[in-house]
Amino acid sequence: MADTVRAKRQRTCVLCGMKAGKGSLLRLVRDQEGRVSLDPGGKAAGRGAYVCSAACLDALLKSRRLEHALRTKIAPSDYERIAREFADATPATGLIPGEAPLKALAAAREVQGR
Ligand SMILES: [Zn+2]
């Protein structure tokens, strides 16, 4: 019973509230020194927060909500570093390698925006 619940456990995008499986969301993590960084593998130790898309990450970095979600203070230089880490982790498409759900979301947005 407990195993079934764990397998179905969903994470919530801290910005828009969309729920999805852990593998579909991008994780940010606050480590023991209080440093916040991107966690593309989703396995780093520390308090985590999830976003569902590049757009939500972008909006999150421009708001204070990440500080609330991770219960820490984040300096402007840290936001810039996180944005750089994200840019480095993504190909020219601006999407995360291997993250099919994010690609699908981006494609859906393109269709809607036409
Ligand atoms: Zn979102």
Residues whose N, C-alpha, C, O or C-beta is under 5 A from the ligand:
A	BS01	ZN	C13 L15 C16 G17 M18 V51 C52 S53 C56
